[in-house]
Amino acid sequence: CVRRFHNFKQSVQHEKIASIINYIHAHYNEPLTNIRLGEQFGYHRNYISQIVKKQTGRPLHQYIIEIRISKAIALLETGNYTIQEAGQMVGFYDTSYFSRYFKKSTGKTPKEFIRS
């Protein structure tokens, strides 16, 4: 009985973590914080940060930025968007902030990326 309860509890926990990760992927272009996610899922903000790091191996903020940069790369590769448009579409509303994180993640500025 105890084993079944433990397995059930782990299954429910896994589903909740998957829901949080899926939510981040669906809402990456919105302002996402551990506070907002905590309110959305009924957990303390520190717990949200812990479980995202445990699941992804990266802190919440870094994980969100990686998703945003990867989406921005896909947009820039189409050639249909300016750097500013791509940054805003993925949740970076300050172009210099976007460029800084883009370079930190890819090793190139968005302009250098477009040219290559």
Beta strands, then each sheet from edge to edge (+ up, - down):
end
